């Protein structure tokens, strides 16, 4: 029950963020809206990475380059998880980390392989 309550609350927060940045109320967010939404969560994602995320997670049922809510949550969770893993290695909070290939793969693969 507690896990469900926490999940429900988390989804409600993601829904509120999505609604706040879906400025045209289309039920989808574009690249700039995604950038702003992620930034509001504390993630300054580079434009090149935003393009990769949009390409991977766009739902295909509307205009290209847009995410529906489900895709937004999935994308946001990837960014959140990878950022947390990176911060574990960036112990001085410099925005830089040194890691070997094995560590990098161990950090990234769980987020890209279902």
Order of alpha helices (4+ residues) and beta strands (2+ residues): alpha-alpha-alpha-alpha-alpha
